[in-house]
């Protein structure tokens, strides 16, 4: 696979709308799973499971656990913006009949409406195995803050490496991507059939992918298309060559 780096700046975009008439092929799903399960993990520790979701009924349930209100309690500015864009019922999109319904639609996190979701679910830590491979418990004590920090750091690094490789694959195949970490972590793990608690399974990242809606800019809401989610400028990363 030869990557086209000319569009590299677009890889960081969080896709907010999808062409739901197009599905992700079985081959692409299999390849994404292979990538996610083959990327480096420190000492090859066993930190996460994957759940691959294509069932629209499951996606619709999962979307309810990723609403913007779940992690943005003070959204008065956003609601003001919503009211200005849609001041009265005559301006509402088709199917929306009230201000309350308009707000409900705005609260939906549309990146998670993608045709394919791959959820990284944190597993309970197998302390003897992690200690055998990494020595963290012996060095710091398994109940210490630094043990928890080291394990979490390794897990997030592994998920980040896997997700980066998956993004590259998707972009090469003409698909867009979005990463969702703002969600109800325990409830999603339970929805997916895991027993979730503080020491148990907890969802960490929802990798969202599919083909973008060709009619909309990447950050435009798929229903409330007078609104977009904005773009934050990427800070410059200083690079030193020695």
N, C-alpha and C positions, 0 to 999 in steps of 0.2 A: 504494500500500500504506500503510494507516494502522496504525502499530504500537501495540499495547496495552502501555503502560509500567507498568500496575498490577502486572505480574508480573516486573518488571525484576530483582528480586533473585534470581530463579530462573535467569536467563541465565548466571550464573557457575557454576552447578552442573555438575559433571562426571558425566555419566550412566554408570552402571555396569551397567545391565541393559537389555535391548532386547526389544521385541515382534517376534520374528523371523518371525511370521506375516504381517507387513505389510511391503511393499516401499516403497522411495522411488520415486516416479513418474519417468518419463523427463523430464517437464516440469521437475520440481524439480531433477533432476540437471543438465539443461541450464542452468537459471537459476543454480545454484550455480557452475557453471563460468564462466558469463558474469560473475558478480559477482567471482569470484576473479581473472579475467583483465582486469577493467576498472577495478579500484580504483587509486588513485594510487600511483606508484612514483617516487622522487626521480629527476628527469631522464629518466624512462621507461627506466631501465637494464634490461637483460635478466638478471635474477638467478635465476629459478627456472622449472622446468617443473612440470606437474601430472600426476598419475596417478590416474585415477578407477577405483575397484575395487568391483565388485559380485559378482564371482565368489567363491562361498563357499570353493572349494578354495584360492584365492590368499589369502583372508583367514585361513584356518586356518594356512597356512604363515607368514604375516606375524605372527600372534599369537605364534608360537614365538620370534620375535625381539624381543618386547616384554615378556618375562616379568619379574616383579618382582625375581627373583634377579639379573637382569642389571644392575640399578642399585641394589640394596639388599643388599649383601653381609652385613651384620650384621642378620639378621631374627629373632634369638632371642626378642625380646619378642612379635613377631607369631606365632611358632610356639607360644609359651606360650598366647597368646590362642586360637589354633586348637585346641590340646589341651583347654583348658577348655570350649570350646563343643561339641567333639565328643570326649568322653573315651574312648569305646569304640566298637567296630564297630556296636553296636546303635543308636547315635545318628547314624551316618553317613547322608548323603543316598543315595538310590537310585542304584545303579551304582558306588558307591565301597566298596571292600572292605578296604582296608589303610591304615595311617597314611601310608605312602609315597605312595599314590595321592591321599590327602587333601591332602598337601603340594603335590603336582604341580598339583592343581586350584587351590589357593590362589595359587600362583605365576603363574597365567594372569592377564593384564591384561584384564579383561572389557570395558573401554570399547572395545577394538579389535575386539570381536565384532559391532560395529554392522553393519547391512545395507549401509551405504555408507561407504566411506573415500575421502577425497581427500588424496593425499600431495603435499606441497610438497617438491620435490627441488631442492636448490641446484645451479646449473650452474657449470661452470668459468668463471672471470672472463675476459671478453674485455677485456684491459687497454687496447688502443688505443681501443675503443669507449667504455669507461667513462671513460677519460681525456679523450676528445673531448667527452663530455657533462658530466663533472663536474670534470675537471682534477686529480683526486686524485694520479695518478702524477706529473704535472709538479710538483705542489706538494710531495709528500712522498717520492717515489720508489716505484716499484712493488713493491720488495722490503722496504719499511719496515713496521714494526709498525702505524704509524698508517694506512697505506694499507689494510691488512687490516682494521683496526678500522672505518674509515669505510665500507668496502664491506659488512662484516658488519652494521653498524648500519643502513645503508640497506635491506639485504635483510630483516632481522628486522622493521624498521618496516613495510615493504611487506606482509610476510606477516601481521603483526598487524592492519593495517588491513583486509586482505582477509578474514581470519578473523572479525573483529568484525562486518563486514557480512554474512558468511555465517551467523553465529549469529543475527543479527536476522531474517534471512529464514527460517531454520529454525524459530525460535520462533513467528514469525507463522503458519507453516504447521502448527503443532502438533507439531513434531518437537523432540527433545532433541539435545544436542550434547556432545562431549567432545574435548579437545585432548590428543594424546599426543606428548610430546617425549622421553620416557625410553624409548629403544629403541636397537637396534644400527643406527646410521645407515648405515654402509657396507654391511652385509649386506642391509639392506632395499633400498638402491639397486640392489644387484646382483640381488636377487630380482626386482625390477621391470624388469630388462633393461638397466640402466645399468652403465657401467664406473666403479667407485668407487675413488677413491684420495684422497690428501690434497688434490690440486688439481682433482679431478674431481667427479663427481656424488655428492651426499650427501643423504639424506633429512633434512629439518629438522622438519617438523610433519606429523602424521597427524590430519586433521580427520575426526572420527567423527560420524555422524549417523544418525537413524532415529527410529522411534516408541518411546517408553519402554514398558517392561512395566507395564501398569496395576495389577498385583498387588503391586508392590514399590516401596518408597521409592527415590529416585534413586540413593542411595549403597550399596544393599544388594547383596551378591554374588549373581549369578543362580543359582548352584548351592549355595553354602554360605550359605544365606539366614539363618542365625543370626548372621552377621557383616556389619558394614558397614565402609566405609572411613573413617568419621568425617567431620567437617566442621571446618575451621579458620576461626576468626572473621575476618571481613574488617576490617582496620584502617581507621580513619576517615581519609578523605582531606580535608585542609583545603582549603577553597576561598576564595580572596580575590577580592572584586569591587572594581574600581577605577573 
